Amino acid sequence: MATLPFSAAQSSSVSGFNYRARHSNLFFVRAPRFFNRFKRTNLSVKNIASDQRQELKDPSVNGEASLETLEPDSASIAASIQYHAEFTPLFSPEHFDLPKAFVATAESVRDSLIINWNATYKYYEKMNVKQAYYLSMEYLQGRALLNAIGNLELSGAYADALRKLGHELEDIAGQEPDAALGNGGLGRLASCFLDSLATLNYPAWGYGLRYKYGLFKQLITKDGQEEVAENWLEMGNPWEIVRNDVSYSVKFYGEVISKPDGSKEWIGGENITAVAYDVPIPGYKSKTTINLRLWSTKVAPNEFDLRAYNAGDHAKACAALKNAEKICYILYPGDESTEGKILRLKQQYTLCSASLQDIFAHFERRSGKPVNWENFPDKVAVQMNDTHPTLCIPELIRILIDLKGLSWKESWYITQRTIAYTNHTVLPEALEKWSFDLLQKLLPRHVEIIRMIDEELIHTIIAEYGTEDLDLLQHKLKQMRILDNIELPDSVLELLVKQEESSSVDSIKEVKVSDAETESTDEEQSEEQDTDAKDVVTFDPDPNLPKMVRMANLCVVGGHAVNGVAEIHSEIVKNEVFNEFYKLWPEKFQNKTNGVTPRRWIRFCNPDLSKIITKWTGTDDWVLNTEKLSTLAEFSDNEDLQSEWREAKKRNKIKVADFLKEKTGYIVNPDAMFDVQVKRIHEYKRQLLNIMGIVYRYKKMKEMSSEERKARYVPRVCIFGGKAFATYVQAKRIVKFITDVGTTVNHDADIGDLLKVVFVPDYNVSVAEVLIPGSELSQHISTAGMEASGTSNMKFAMNGCILIGTLDGANVEIRQEVGEDNFFLFGAEAHEIAGLRKERAEGKVGLLYKTTLFFYFPKHSHLISRTSHDI
C-alpha cells in the first residue's frame, strides 16, 4: 500500500494515523501497521489543522441510505450481467460473446461502485471534512475488473455467475484493455496511491486528463520500435461516468487589463471547455469508494463555423474544435517543436485550471455563505505529483485575487499552506523549464503572478543573506530564482542602489589618506582598474542565453512541503538538487519512500502465492497489515512450505512461457532461470549495459564446446520490456539492439535453451502482472544517484524474486530489510559516480571498472563474477 506525501502538519489523519510519523508501506520494506479501527459504515477523520475529531456515522440512523448493503450472490450477479447485456448494450443483441460479456460484467460491477461512491461522497459533503486532491499527468491503472471485484470481495461470486452464463472470469478479464492514461512509475505510483487512499478511508480525489490515444502502443518490427495510437477507448470505457453538468472554461492567450479599482482582468484569447469523466476507485474490504476525475476538452457548439463549412472550408470550420480536442489526444506529445511545447503547456494548464475550479466549487458548496477563505488550507490539501501540475500555484493565486477579491498577501499565504510537491527526479531535463516568452504569450496573467512570486522570493533571500556580499547574493539568486536570466524587479534594484550609495558614503567617511599614500604609477592604476573590473558583480541578464521559468523552483517556493521518494533520493534533493532552498527552509524537506499496493501486486496477480501466505500465516490480514508476513519466518526451513512455494513459482513460470510464445513467437523453457528487466527505456536505467553483458555471455558460450557450456552455464531466459519515448533516438536504438541480439541468439541451434533473449512488446500493467510472479532474478541497475525510487523493485521483491541492483532509489531500503545476503549488489555507489566520471574525462578508463556483480547458480553452487562498466 502506497504512503502519501500529504505530510505537512496541516494534512489529514485518519483514526489518529499521521503520515508524518509513519514509514512507507512497502512490501518487505518498513511495512507499517494499518489502523483499520472503523466499522464498515464509519469513516473517522481527524483534521490536524483544527484538531477536531469528526465521526462520519452510518447515515441510515437518520433514514438515509447506508453503505452496508447486502452482499450479492452469484444468481443476482448473473441477472445483473444479463440486464446490462440487454438494456445497456454497446453491441448487437444476437450473441453474448466475450467482448459483450466483459462490458456487461463491468457495468454490473460499476453499479455497486456507484452506490458506494455516492454514499462516500455524501459523507464528505455532510461532514465537510478536509480533503486531499492528488494532481498527476499520469495514472497507470491497468485493468480494473479483477481489482474491483477483488476489493469488493466478490471474485468468487462473479466467477460462479459468469460460469452459469457460459464464460470464465479469466477470459472475460482478458478482454479489458489497459487504460492508456500513463507510462511508467510516476503513473503507477499515482494509481497505487488511490487504491491506498480508498482502503485507508481517506477523503481524497485524484485529478488527471482523459487521453484518447494514450502515450502510444508499441510494436516491435525488424526496424525496432514503432509507435501507433492506443485504441483503449475504441469500444468505450464501461468504468467512466461522464458528468456533462461538471464542466469549466479554460482560457489561453488574451491580454491582462487593469480596471479602475486597480484589480486585474484576463480577457480575450482562446477558450475551451473541460468536461469531467469520473472513474470510481474502491477500497479493499471497505465500502469507501473515492474518485478519479479525468478531464476531456472540447468547445461550445457555437464555435463550429457553419458558414465556412458550407462554403467548403472544412478545415477552418473545424479548427476550434480540433484545437481543443487535441489537448487530450496524447500523453506527453513531442515537444521539440514550438507547437509541441504549446500543446504540453496547454495540457498542464488544463489539468490545473479545471481541477482547481472544481476544488473551489467543492469548498464553496461545503462552506456555505459567507465563505471564509482563511479556512481554505484547513479543508483542502493539493499534492502535485512532480512538476507537471506546477501551474496550480499561480492559478490558485489568480482565482483568489482576480475572482474572489483577496489581496496578494492573503492569497500567497493561503497558497503556501495548501500546496505540496513531490519530486520524482534529479535529471535536469525532468526539472521542467519553460520559455518565458512562450509562457507569457500563452498565460499572460500567470506570468505576472510568477513575477510577483519571484520578487517575493528575492526579498526573502535578501532578508536572510543581506546585500553586503554581492558575490554571495548573486550565487543565491542564480541558483534559486524562479525566473532565470531575467532582469531583477525594480524593488530589488532600488535596494541594491541604496546599498551601493550607502557603501560609497561610508567609504568617504572612513578613508582618510594622504596624497602621498594615494599616489601610484600609471601602470599600478591600470592594474587596479583591471582588478576592479574583474570584481564587478552584475545582475544583468545575458543576452546570449534564453529567458526561462524554472518550474521546480516555483514548486519549492509555492508550497509548504517538498518530499523525495526514497531515503537516498531525498538526501540528494536536500544536498544537491535544492540545496540552497534546503539551507533557507530546512523544515520544508522530508522523505516519503514510494510504495505499491499489495492487493494488485500480490493478492490479485499472484493468487497461488497469496494462498500459500494465507495458509502459513493463518489469516489473510497480511493484505492490509503486511507486517504479519514476518510470521512466515518461523517456517523458513519447513520443507512443505518450500515445496509449495516452488510449485507456485513453477506454475507462474509456465504462464510466462505461454505468454511469451503468444506475444513474440519464441518458445522458452520454463525450467530455465527467468532474468527480467522491465521498465521505461532510458540510458540511465542501463538496459544497454544489461544486453552488452548478455552479448559477452553469448560470446563466451560460443567459445566453448557443448559439454563445457552445459557444465558451466545454467539455462537462462533474459526478458526485456519497456517503451522508449517516441523522439528519444538513443533509447529506440537500444530497443532495436536488444531485439537484434534476441534474433541472433534465439536462432542459434548450438546454444539452444541455454540462453534466450526476449523483448516483450507494449509493456504495461497487465504484462507486468504476468511477468513479475514468474520471475526469479530482476535487474535494477540504474546509475547510482539517478533513480529517484523505483517501484518495480518492490513488486518483484514481494513476489519472491531476487534483485540485482545498484545502491540507488528504494534499492537501498529494500536491501536493508531483506538483508545483504538476499540482494545482489552491483556497481558504484552514488558518492563515487562524480569521481569516476572525472577519471574517465582524464583518460583513466581502467579505474572505471568494478567487479561487484555476482550470480549464484544453485546447480553448481559457485559464484561467477562479471566485470562491468559503471558509467
N, C-alpha and C positions, 0 to 999 in steps of 0.2 A: 504494500500500500504506500503510495507516494506521500511524502510530507509536504506541507505548504510553506511557501515563502512569505505568507502574510504574518510578519514576525515582529512588527513594532509593537510597542506597549499598548497601542490602540486596537490591535486586532482582536477578533472574536475568539472566544474559548468555549468549548462545549464540555459540559459536566466538569468544569474546572480544568479541562485539558488544555494547557497553554503550550503552543508550539515553540515558544521561546525556550521553554525548559526541557523540551524533548529532543531526541535524536531522530535521524532519518529511519523510516520503516523500510529498510532493505531486507530482503530475504538473506539470512546469514550475516547481515551487516547491521548491527545495532538495532535489531528489531524491538520496538517498544511494546509495552503492554497497552492494549487499547481499552479505554474505559467505557465499555458499552453498558452504561448504567441506566439506559432508558428502556421503557417498555415499547412495544410496537407502536403505540399510539401517543407516546410522549416525546417531545423534542425539547431538550433542555439547552438553553443558551445563556451564556454569561458574557455580558458586554463589559470588557475591561475598562473602557473609557468612562462608563458611568458606574461601574462596579455594582450593577444591579442584576440579580439573578431573575430570569424570566422563565416561567414554566409554560410551555405550549401544551395544554391539556387536550384530552380527547374531546373534539367538538361535538361528539354525539351526546354529551351531557346536556347540551343546550338544544338538542334536537337537530343538530347539523350532521352532515354525512361524516362517517368515521372512516379512518384509514384501515380499520380492522374489518376486512371483508372475508367472506367465506372462500376457502381455497377451492378452485375449480377442479373437478375430476376429469378424467380422460373423455368421458361421454359429452360433458358440456363443452369441453375444448373442441372436440370433433365437430359439434354442432356449430360452434362459433366459426371455425375454419370454413365449413360448408356455407354458412351465411355470407361470409366475405367473398367466397368464390362466386356466389350467385349475385349478390346485391351491390358489392363494391368492386366490380371487375375491371381489370386493365387488359383482359384477354377475352377472346371469343368463348362462348359458352360450351362449345362442343366437347372439349376434353379437359380433364383435370391432370395435366402433365406437370412436370417438375417446376418450371418457371411460375406457372399459375399457382401451384400449391405453395411455393415459397411466399409469394406476395400475400396470399390469403392467410397463411400462418403468421407472417409478420404483422399483418393488420389485426389479427386476433390478439397477439401479444401486446400490440400498441394500445388496444382498448384498456387492458389492465394498467399499463403505464400511464395513460391519460387520467384514469381515476386517481391514481396515487399522485400524479403530478399536480392535478387541480387541488387536491386536498393539501399537499405540501405548500403550494403557493398561497392558498387561503390562510394557512398558519402564519406564513411570513407576513402577509398583509395585516392580519389581525393583530399580531403582537409587535409589529414594527421593529423587527429585530435588525441588528447590524448585519449587513450582507457583504460578502466578498464577491468581487467581479473580476474574473480572470480573462485578460485580453491576450489573444495569441493569433498570429497569422496562420498557424498550423494546428490541426488536430488529426493525428494519425490513428483513427479509431479502429480500423479493421472491421470485420463482420460483427454485426450486432445481435443476431438471433440467438446463438448459443449463450452469449454473455448475458443477454436479457433474461432468458428463461432460467438460466443458472442462478442469477441473482434473485429471481422471483421464487426459486426453489420449485420450479415446475418442469424440470428436464424430463423426469420420468413420465409425468402426465402427458406432456406433448409427444414424447416418443410413442406412447401407447395409442394416443389419439390418431397420430399420423399412420401408424401401422394398421389401424382399423380402416383408414381411408386408402390403404394400398401403397404407402410410401414409408421410407425410413428417414428418421430425423437427420441422420448424417448426410443423406443425399439431398434433402431439402436445404440444409445449411450450406451445402456446396454451391447452391445456385446464387447465393448472395455475393455481389461484387464488393470489394473493399471500398469504403468511402474515400474518394480521392481528394482529401482535404489536407494532406500533409505529405512529408517526405522522409524525415529522419527522426532523430532522438528528441528534437525540440517539440515536434508534434505528438510523438508517442508519450512523452512526459506529460504534456497537457491533457491527453486523454486519460492517463493513469491518475492525474490529479482529480479529474471529475469523478471517476469511479470512487476514489478515496473520500472525496468531499461528501458524496451521497451516502456512502457506507458509514461514515462517522457522523452523519446527520448535521453537517454544517450548512447554514444558509448561504448558498453560493450559486452563481451562474457563470457559464463560460460564454464568451463572445468571439466570433470569427467570421470569415467570409465563406460563401457558398460557391466554390469554384466549379464551374460547369465541366471543365476538361482536366481538372487536377494539375499535377506537375507535368507528367507525360507517362504513357505506357511504354515500357522498354522492350524493344525487340532486339534479338541477337542474330545477326546475319554474318555472312562471310566478311563483311566490311566492319564488323564490330557492332557497337550500339547504334540503334536507330530509334528515333522518338516518334510516337504517334499520339494523338489526343486520347485521353481516357474516355470511356463510354459508360461510366458508372451511373449516369442519370438517364441513359437511353430508354430504359423500361420503367422509369420513375423510381422514387425513393419512398418505400412504404413507411419509413420511420419518421419522416419530417411532416410537420404540420405548418402549412403556410398561414401566416397571420396578416391577411390583407388589411386589417384595421390597425396594424402596427407598422407605420412607415414614417420616415423622416427625410426632410430635404437636406441635401449636402451640396455645398457651393464650392466652386473653383474659380480662379481668376477674379475679375472685377476690380474694384478700387475701394479705398477706405476714405470716407469723408468725415469731417469734423462738424458736429451740429452746434447750434448756438449755445447750448448749455455746456459745451466742452466735451461731451461724450462722442464716441466714435461709432460709425455705422459702416458695415461692409455691404456694398451694393453692386448690382450688375453681375456680369460674369455668366458662368455656366452652372445650371442647377440640375442635379439628378436626384432620384428618389431611391432610398434604401428600404427594402421590404424585408420583414422578419420571417425566417423559417425556423421553427423550433424543433429540437430533437431531444426527447426525454432521456435522461440518464438515471437508471435505477441503482440504488444501493444494494449491497449484498445482505440478505436476511434482514432487510429494513424496508419499510413502506415509503421511506423518503425517496423521492424522485426529483432530481434537480433538472436544470435546463441548459442546453447548449443552443444559444441563439445565433443563427447564421444570417448574414445579410446578403441579399441579392439586389442588383442595381437595375434600374430602368428609368424611363422618363414618362411624363404625363402624355396621354394620347394627343393633346393639342400640339405637342412638339413634332408630331408627324406632319411633314409638309405635303399635304394632299395636292396642292396646286402643282408643285414640282413633280410629284408622282404622275399625275395625269398628263403633264407636259412631256413625259418620257425621261425626266432626270431622276431616275430611281435612286441613284447613289446619294444625291442631295436630299431627297425626301426622307431617306432612312438614316442620314448622317447622325442626327442627335440620338436616335435610338441605339445605333451600333456603338456610338461613342460611350454611352452609359453602360450598355451590356458588357462591353469588353473589359470593364474593370474587374468583373468576376469570372472571366473566362479561364485564366491560367494562374496557378500558384507560381510566384517568382518569375514573371516574364523577363526575358533577356533585357539587360539594362545597359548594353554597350552603346546604344543609340540614345539620342535625346528623347525620342518618343518613348523608348523603353523606360527611361528614368522617370518621365512624367507619369507613365502608367503605374509604376511601382509606388510613387508618391500618392497618386490618386487612391490606390488600394489601401495604403496605410492610413490616409486621412479618412477615407470612407469608414473603415473599421472604427477609428477613434471617434469620429463625429457622431455616427449613428448610435454607437454604444453609449456614449456619454449622454446624448439626448434621451436615450431610453432610461438610463440610470437616473437622470434628473426627473423624468416623469414618475418613476417609482418613488423617489424620495418625496416629491411634492404631494403625490397622492396619499402616501402613508402619513405625512406630517400634518396634513390639513392646513387650514388657513388661520392666522398668517404663518408663513414659513420662516423658521428661524435658521438662517444659513450657517450660523456658528455650529449647529448640530450636525452639519453635513459629514464631517470626518468621523463623528461618533456613530453614524449609521451606514457609512459607505467606505469600503476598502477596495481600491483599484490596484491590481497587480499586473504589471507589464511583463510579459514573457519575452525577454530580450528587447532589443532596441526598436523593433518594428512598430510598436504602439507608442513611440515617444511623443508623437503629436498630441497625445492625450493631455500633456502638460499645458501647452499654450491653448488648446481647445477648451479645457476646463476653465482656464482663466478668462478666455474670451466670453464664454457663456455667462460666467459670474459678473463680469464687468459690463459687457455690452447688452446682455439680455436680462440680467437680474438686478442690475443697477448697483452693484457693490463697488467699493473703492479698490484701487490696486493693492493696498496694504492688506485689506481683508481677504481679497481673492488669493493673493500669494500665500498667505498664512493657511488658508483652507486647503489649497492645492498641495502644499508641502506635507500636510498632515494626512492627506488622502491617498497619495500615490506612493507605490513602492516598485522597485526594479530588480528583476533577476537577470544577472549577467551570465551568458552561456558560452562565452568565448574569449580567448586572448588574441585571436587572429586579427591583425589590423584591418583587413578588408571586411571583417564582420562587425567591427565597431563603426557603424554607419556614419558616413559623412555625405552631406548633400550640398550641391552647388547653391550658394547664397542667392545668386541671380535667378536660378530656376525656382527656388522655393519662394522667393519674393514675387515672382510672376504668378505662380500658381496659388499661393496662400498669402496675400499681402498683409492681412491683419495679423496673421500668426507670426510673421517676421517682425512686425512692430513689437509684439509681445515678447518674442525671443530676445530682441534688442534690450527690452526692459529687464528681463531676467539676467542677461549678460551684464548689464550695468549694475544690477543688484549684487551679482557675484563679485564684480571687480571691487566695489566698495567694501564688501566683506573681506576680500583679500587684503586690501589696503589697511582696513581697520586691524587686521591680525598682524600684518608684517610691516606696516608703515611705508613711508616713501624715502627714507634716508638712504637705504641701499637700493639704488635703481637697478643694479645688476640682478639682485635677488628678485625684485619686483618684476622685472622683465622675464625672468625664468618662470616665475609662478604664473604669470599671465599667459605665457606661451604654452604651458602645459595644461592650464585649467580653463581658459576662456572657452565659451560655447561658440563664439564667432571667431573663426580662425582667419588671420590675415585681413582683418577689417579694422578700420580706424577706431580709436578709443572714443567713448562717449564724451560729449562736451563737459559734463560734470566732472569727469575724471581728469580731463586735460586742464581744467581750471585748478584742480587740486595740485597737479604737478607743476603748473606755472607758479602758483603761490609758494610751493615748496622751494622752487628754484630761486624765486625772488628773495625769500627768507634766507636761504643759504648764502646768497650774494651779499646781503646786508650784514649778516653775521661775519662773513669773511672780511669785509671792510673794517668792521669794528675791532676784530681780533688781530688782524695782521698789521703790525707796526714795525717796519723795517727801514733801514737807512737806504739812501740811494746807492751807496757803495755795495750793500748786500744784494741789491736787486740788479746791479749791472751784470751783463753777460754778453758774450760774443754773439755775433750774428749766427754762428754755427750752433751754439748752445740753444739760442732762441728757436732756431729751426727744428732742432731735435725735440725741444719741449713741445712745440706746436704739433709735431708729428705724433708725439706720445699722447697729447691731449686729444687729437683727432681719433686715435685708436681707442681712447677710453670713453668716447661719447656713446651714451646709451640712447638708442632710438626706439620709439614705439610705432613708427610709421609702417604701414603695410608694404609688402614687397610687390611691386607691380608685375613682377615676373611669375608670381605664384597665384593660384586661384583662390577666390574667396569661398570659404566653406562653412557649413554649420555642422558642428560635431554633436551628433545625436546622443552618444553615450555620455558625454559630459552633461548634456541637458538632463538626462535621466538621473544622474547622481545629484545634480543641483536641485532638481524639481521635486524630489521625493524624500521620504523620511527614512527609507531603508534600502540598502543595496546588499544583495546576497550572492555569493558564489554557490556552485552546485556540487562541490566536493571540498574536503579539507585543504588539499594541496592547491586546488584552483582558487579557493577563497584567499589563501595566503598570497598567491601570485597577483590576484586582484588588488589586495591591500599594498603589497610591496613593490609592484611593478606597474600594472595597468593604470590604477588610480591612486598611486602613492601620494601625490600632492593633496588629493581630496581626503585621503585617509589621515594625513597629518592634520588637516583642518577640522575634519568631522569624524573622529575615530568611532564614535557611537553609532554612526550610520551603518557600519560594515559588519557583516555576520556571515556565517556559513549555514547552508541548508543542503546537505547532501541529497542528490536526487534519489528517487525510489521508483519502484514498479509495483503494480498491483498483483498480489499472489492469487487473486481469483482467476484472471485471464491467463496468467503466465505459469500456473501450476494446476490449479483446481480444474480448469476447463480444457486447457490444451494438452494436459498430460494426465488423463484420468487413471491410467494404470499406476503411475507413481503416487497419485493422490490417494488411491485405495490402500496402497501399502502403508503410506504415512498414517492414515486414519486408523488402520488396523493396529499398528505397533505403538501408536501414541494413545490409543483407546478413545479417541474423540476426533471430531472434525473441527474443533475450535481453533486449530492451528491456522485455519484460513483467515481468521480475524486476529488471532493472537499468535504471531509467528514465533514468539519465544518458547512456546510449547514444543517446538521442534527439537529443542535440546533433549527431550525425553528419548529421542532416537539414539543418543549416545550410549545409553545403557545397554543397547542391543547391537552395538557396532561389531561385535565378534560373533554374533549369532549366525550360524550357517543358513538357517531357514530364511532370515531376513536378506542375507546376501544373495541367496539363490533367487528369491522373489524379485529382488532389485535387478539382477542380471536378466531374468526373463522379461521384465518390463522394458528394460533398455533394448533387448533384442527385438521385441515386438515393435518398438518405436523405430528402430533402425530399418526394419523391413518396410515400414510405412514410408520412410525416407527414400529407400531404394526404389520402391514403386513410384513414388512421386518424381524422382529424378528421371526415371525411364519415360514417364508420361510427358514431362516438360522438356526434356532435352534429347531423348532417344538413347542416352547412354545407359548401359547395364552395369551396375556396380555390385560388388559382393558385400552383403550385409554383415559378414564376419570380419571385414576389414575395419581398421580404425577410421572413424569419421572425424576429419580435421577441418574445422569450419571457420571462415572469416566472412561475415556478412555485415555490411554497414555501408554508409554512403562512400562513394569512391572519391578519395582525396589524397593528395600527395602526403600530407602529414599522417594520415591513417596507415600508410605504408603497405598497401596491397602489393605494390611493386616489389618491395623487399621480400614479401612472402613468396611471390611467384618466382623471383630470382633464386630463392632458396630451393624451391621445387625443381627448377631447371638444373641446379647444381646436383641435387639428389638424383635426378634422372641421368645426368651425365655420368655420375659415379656408378650407377646401376649398369649403364651400357658398357662400362669398362670391365665389368665382372662377368664371370661365367654364370650360367643359370643356377648352378649349385651354390655358388658364392652369394648370389643375390638372395636366394631363398633363406640361406643361413644368416645373412646379415640384416635383412630388412623385414619388418612386419608389413603386411599389406595395408595400404593407406589410400583413402579417398579424400582428396582435397577439394573442398566445396567453397565456392565464392558466390557472393550475391551483393547487389547494391547498384544504385544509379549514379552515373556521372552527370553533372549538370550539363545541359544541352550545349552551352557555349564554353565549357571547360575542356579545352582541347587535350591537355596532357592527361586528364583523368580518362577521357574517352580512348586515348591511346593505350592506357593501362588495361582497360576492358578488352580491347582488341588483342593485346599481347597475351592476356590470360586465356582467352578463347582459342588463340592460335596454338599456345602451348598445349591446351587440352586436346585439340585436334591431332597434334603430333603424338602425344603420349598415349592417348586412348586407343589409337590405331596401331600401336607398336606391339606385335604379337610376342616379341621377346620379353617384354615387361609384363604383359597380361594384367592380372588383378593385383600385382604388387604396387602399382601406382596408377591412380586415375585422377584427372583434373576436370572438374565440372563447374561451369558458371551457370547459375540459376537465373533465368531472365525475369525481369519485372519483380524484384524482391519487394515484398510488402508484409504487413502484419500476418496475413493468413499463411504466407510462405514460412514466416518465422515460426508460427505455431506448429508447423510440421517439422522443420529442421531442428529446432532447439531441443525438443525432447529426445531426439535420436543422436545427438552429438556427443562426442567423447573428449575432444580437445578443441578449444576455441581460442582464436588468436585476437589479442587486443594490444597491438604493438605500436601504437602511435608514438611519435617522438615525444619524449617526456616533457611535460610542461605545456603541451599544446591541446590536449584533450581535456575539456572542462570537467566532465564527469564520465559520460557514457552510461547507458542503461542496459545495453545488450549483455554486458559482462555480468550484470546481476541476473538476467534471465537465464543465461547459460549455467551460472553457479547454482541457482535454485532448482535446476533440473538435473543436477548431479554430473555436471561437465567440469573437467579440469581446465583451468585458464592458464594460458601463457601470455604474459603481458609485461609492459614497462611499468615503472612506478609513476603512474600518471592517472589523473582523474580519480574515480572511485576504486580503481585497482588497488590503490594504497590501502584503503579501508577494508576492502574485501580480503586482502592478504593478511591484514591484522586479525581479522575474525576467523578465517579458515585455517590460519597457521602457515608459516613459511614452507613447511614440508608439503603442503597441498596446493602450492601455487608455483608455477614455473616462472621465475624472474628472468627478464630479458632486457638487455641494453643498458644504456647510460641513464643516470638519474637527472632530474630537471636541472639541478645546480651545475651539472657537468657540461651541459649542452653548449653554453656560450663559449666555454674554453675549447671544446672540441672543434667548434666552427672556426674559432680564431686560429687554431693549429692547422686546420685544413687550408685556411686562407694563406697561411705562411708556408704551405707546402709540406707540412709534417703529416702526410697522409697515413703513415704507419701507425700513428698514435690513435687513429680513429676507430680501431678495431678492438672488440672486446668479446671474449669468449664466455658469455654468461648464459647461453641458451642450452638447456639440456632436455632431451626427450627420453622418457622412460618406456622401455619396451618389456612388459611382463614376460613375454615368451622367452626372452633371452636373459632377463634380469641384468641388464647392463645399461649404462648411460652412454649416449652418443652426443658429443658436443659439436656445435656448429659455429664457426666464426662468421659474424655478420656485421655489416656496416651500420653505424649508429645514426648517421645523418641522412 
